[in-house]
Amino acid sequence: QVQLVESGGGLVQPGGSLRLSCVASGSISSIKVMDWYRQTPGSQRDLVARITADGNTNYADSVKGRFTISEDNAKNTVYLQMNSLKPEDTAFYYCSAAHMKGRDWGQGTQVTVSS
């Protein structure tokens, strides 16, 4: 099992930036993929960005060129750098780890983009 704690959400104006952090603990060596998802009320949870154990990254089309996922293995932390934020990026953002025994989730952090 992997424990995940997100931080870094908040209120930002359109065009601004935020960096989300996700600190992992527990069975870290079993992690295959680290993801950032987001969800708005009444909607499904959607994949935003992914980084694999060998460093490959993937992004949702809606965030390509604006968001960057990265990792610091020494700190057991995955980041989501979000630039040029838009009101439609407003959502609850979740960090998730996929491993051999399944998938674990963090508690989430709210991102609100509004003037």
Secondary structure, DSSP 8 states (H G I E B T S, - for coil): -EEEEEE--EEE-TT--EEEEEEEEESGGGEEEEEEEEE-TTS--EEEEEEETTS-EEE-TTTTTTEEEEEEGGGTEEEEEE-S--GGG-EEEEEEEEETTEEEE---EEEEE--
